[in-house]
Amino acid sequence: MFRLLLVFLLSSLPLWATAQRQRNTNWESGTLEKGEKVGEWQYYSYSALGERVITQRYDHTTRKLVYARPDDKSYRAETAPGQWQSTQLAQAPWFIGGHEALAAYTSKLKYPPAAEARNVQGRVVVEFVVDTLGHLSNYKVVQGIGSGCDEEALRVARTVPNEWVPGRVGSQAVPVVYELPFTFRLK
């Protein structure tokens, strides 16, 4: 009798009730269903004072950005066909998952042997365009240090997935130039 009741109760539960679980880390929190992110997720960063702050809320079910922390930085954006200018955006381009998820890609650098042999260290900046669909193109090194580091930063930048929320001027999505820094430091 008990076994029959248990089978009935389990079979009458919605499918999602048995397949969902919460994930809570220092960088993100939300619900997983069958290993996939569903519903609204919060992504965090840490301020200079060490306080955890929400940088974005993204609904993975509807694929919509719910909230993005305001960014007071100017970006070069295509405000009219063929016209690129530095401007404040209503919404900066955001990598889905926030800065920490993006940092997971920038940390995949392999130190070039030539740079290691010459003790070359420093910062390489790669820029690319985030288009109106959140896809990346036009990769270019804008600040380099040589000895193979520029090429390595470019290689890693090209592995960043096309999982971006596009930048906006007003309510209009526009192509935006995004700069991604890579730090090369010997241990």
N, C-alpha and C positions, 0 to 999 in steps of 0.2 A: 504494500500500500504506500509506504513512504517513498519507495523508489519511483513509483508511478507519479506521485505528487511532485517529486523533484524533477522528473523528466518533463512534466507538464509546465512547471514554473520556468524552467530553463528554455523550453521551446517557445514560450509565450513572450520572453524578453525580446525587445528589439535587437536586431543584429548588432547595431553599434554599441549596445550596452556591454557586450562581452569583448569587443575588439578595441575599445578606446583606453588610452592611458595618458596621464599627464607627464610632461617633461618640464622640469624646472632646473635651470642651470644659472650660473652667474650672468650669462649673455642672452638667454631666451627662456620663454615659458609659453606653453600652449598644450594642445591636445594632439596626440598621435592616434591615427586609426589605421590599423594594418600596416604600421611603419611609415605612413604618410602624414604630413602635417595637414590638419583640417581646422576650420574655424579661425578665430582671431588669435594671433600670436603677438606677444610683446617682445621687443628686442631692446637690449640695454647696453649702455656704455658706462664708463666711470668718469666723473668730473675730476679736475685737478685736485680737488679736496678729498677724493676717494669716495664720493657719494655715487650710488647707483642711480642712473637716470634713464628714463624710457626715451629711446631715440626713434623708435617707430612701432606702430601697430599695423599689422598686415593680415588681412583675411585671406587665408589660403584656399578657402572654398570658393569664394567669389572672385579671387585674384584681384583684390582692390586694396590700395593703401588707405587705411583708416585715419592714421595720424603719422606725421613726420615732424620731428623736432625742427623748429625754425632754424634756418641757416642764413646768417647775415653776410656770407661771402658772395662776391660777384662771380659770375660764370660767363664764358663766351657762348652765346647762343645764336642760332639762326632765326632772327626775328622776322625776316622776310626772305623769300627765295634768293639765295646767294648773298645775303647780307648778314654778316656775323658781327656781333658787337658785345661788349662786356655789359652785363646787366644784372640787376637783382631779380631773382626768380621767385615766383609765388611758391614753387616747390622745386627744390634741387633734385637732380637724379639720385635715386636711392637703390643700392643693391639690396635685394630682398633677403632679409636676414641681418641687415645692419652692418656696421663697421667691423664688428668682430668676425662675422662670417666672411667678409671680404679679406680681412687680415689672415684668415686661414689659407687663402691663396697666395698672398704676398710673402708668406713665410716658407713657401715651397722652393725657395731659391737654392740652387746648387752653386757653391762658390767656384768660379772658374779657376782652373789650375794656374793660369798666367797671372791672375790677380792675386792669388794666394802667394805665389813665388815672389811677386813684387811688393807684397804687403799693401795692396791697394784696398782702401776702405772708403766708405762714403755713401752718398745718397744718389740714386738714379730716379728720375721722374719720367714716367711714360704717360702720354696723353692719348685719349681715344674719344670718339664721338659716341654718345648714347643717343640713338635715334628715337623717334616718336613711338616705336614699338618696344623699346627697351633692349634693342640689339646693339652690339658694339662693332665699330669699324674704324678705319683710319688711324691705326696705332702708330705712334711716333715717339722717339726718345727726345725729350725737350731739355733734359739736364742729365749729362752723363759723366762717368768717371773713367771709362775705357777699360782696357785689359780683359775684355770679354764680359764685363758686368752689364754693359748696356744691352748686349744681345741676350743675356740671361734674363734680365728684367723684362725685355720685350717678349721673350718666349713665355714667361710665366703670366704676363698680362694677357696674352692670347688664350690662356687656359681658363680665364674667368668666364663663367657661364653667362649667357644672355638672359639673366634673371634680374632685370632692372625695371624700376618704375621710372618712366621718363620725366625729365624736367618740364616745368610749366611756366609760361608767362601768362598771367591771368588764369583762365581755365583751359587754355590751349597748350597741348603737348608740343614741344619744340626740340629739335636736335641740340644737344649741349656738349661742349668739350669738357671732359672730366680728366683731372690729373691724379695719377696714382703713384705715390712714392714707394720706393724699395730701398731698404737700408742694407748695405753690405758691411758686416763687422766681423773681424777675425776674433776668435776666442783666445 
